[in-house]
Structures are given as structure tokens and as C-alpha cells.
Amino acid sequence: MDDSTPNEIDVRTLTTHQVTPDGSAICLNIENSGGRPIALRLPSFCVEQLLMTLPHLLSKALQARYGDESMRVVFPLGNWRLEAAASASAWTAEPAVLRAIRRASILR
């Protein structure tokens, strides 16, 4: 195996997880398919990238698994809030969400 071939880890389960005291990284403790414990340490920026990527990848996996392009991953919404960003003109929600909120506010 040359250096350009990535090492693959077949994960059996996620066992525990931690955040570093300074918040700069997280550690995912996993068990591989052979039962060996492995720790995967990720810097926070990689976790942000994963959060943006995993829902899409999971939807693609479901579509491939069931042969149905309409399959989507959905998550329950316990609660939510809309926050203004540092700039008064910037919001942390999608434009369509903001339009819906404005319409709902007008209707009240």
C-alpha cells in the first residue's frame, strides 16, 4: 500500500465523545469492526465541515440503499430560535425562512 491510499476503519459503534477544554477539537471514541477502540480527534473547523456534509451524504446513502430518489433524512425539531448576526443586515437563517417569518408576523 502506498502513502496515497487512505487507511480505512470499519466502525462498529461510536462509544463516547469529548470536547477539549479549550473547545478547539472534539474526540470521537469508536470501536472498529474487530472490537478495537480507536480515538478520532477532529479540530472544530472539521466538525463544522462534517455538519454541513453529513446530512447530504446520508440522504444519498438512503437513496442508494432503497433505490428511491425521494428519500430524505429528516430530524426532529425540538425548538429553534432566530438570531441576528453582528451585522444588523445579516441573519443566521435562510432567506425563505425569513420570508415565512415576515409573512407570519404580518398575519398576526
C-alpha positions in Angstrom: 0.0 0.0 0.0 1.5 3.4 -0.9 1.1 6.6 1.0 -1.7 7.9 -1.3 -4.1 5.1 -0.3 -6.1 6.2 2.8 -6.4 4.0 5.8 -9.9 2.7 6.2 -11.5 2.0 9.5 -14.7 -0.1 9.6 -16.6 1.3 12.6 -18.8 -0.9 14.6 -20.1 1.8 17.0 -19.5 5.2 18.5 -18.7 4.6 22.2 -18.1 8.1 23.7 -17.2 11.6 22.8 -15.4 14.6 24.4 -14.7 18.2 23.7 -11.3 19.5 24.5 -11.2 22.0 27.4 -10.4 24.9 25.1 -13.1 23.9 22.6 -10.6 23.6 19.7 -11.3 20.0 19.0 -13.6 17.0 19.6 -12.7 13.4 20.1 -14.9 10.6 18.9 -14.2 7.3 20.6 -15.2 4.4 18.3 -14.9 0.7 18.2 -13.8 -0.9 15.0 -15.2 -4.0 13.4 -12.7 -6.1 15.3 -13.6 -4.6 18.6 -10.5 -2.4 18.9 -11.1 1.0 20.5 -9.9 4.0 18.3 -10.0 7.7 19.1 -10.6 10.1 16.3 -9.6 13.7 17.2 -11.1 16.4 14.9 -10.4 20.2 15.0 -13.6 22.2 15.4 -13.4 23.5 11.8 -13.5 19.9 10.6 -16.6 19.2 12.7 -18.3 22.3 11.1 -17.5 20.8 7.7 -18.9 17.4 8.7 -22.1 19.0 10.0 -22.7 20.6 6.6 -21.7 17.5 4.6 -23.2 14.5 6.6 -27.0 15.2 6.0 -26.4 15.3 2.2 -24.3 12.1 2.4 -26.8 10.3 4.5 -29.6 11.2 2.1 -27.5 9.9 -0.8 -26.8 6.7 1.1 -30.6 6.2 1.8 -31.4 6.9 -1.9 -28.9 4.3 -3.0 -29.9 1.8 -0.4 -33.6 1.9 -1.2 -33.3 2.8 -4.9 -35.6 5.8 -4.2 -34.5 9.3 -5.2 -37.3 10.8 -3.0 -35.7 9.5 0.2 -34.5 12.3 2.5 -33.1 12.5 6.0 -35.2 14.4 8.5 -34.5 15.3 12.1 -37.0 16.2 14.8 -37.0 19.9 15.7 -37.2 20.2 19.5 -37.0 24.0 19.4 -35.4 26.8 17.4 -34.6 30.5 17.5 -33.6 33.2 15.1 -30.6 35.3 16.0 -29.3 38.5 14.4 -25.6 38.3 13.4 -23.1 41.0 14.3 -24.2 43.0 11.2 -27.7 44.3 11.5 -28.5 43.3 7.9 -27.3 39.7 8.3 -29.3 36.9 9.7 -28.5 33.3 10.6 -31.5 31.8 8.7 -32.1 31.1 5.1 -33.9 33.8 3.1 -37.0 31.6 2.6 -37.3 31.1 6.3 -37.0 34.9 6.9 -39.8 35.5 4.3 -42.0 33.0 6.1 -41.3 34.7 9.4 -42.1 38.1 8.0 -45.4 36.8 6.5 -46.4 35.2 9.8 -45.6 38.4 11.6 -47.8 40.4 9.2 -50.7 38.0 9.7 -50.6 38.5 13.5 
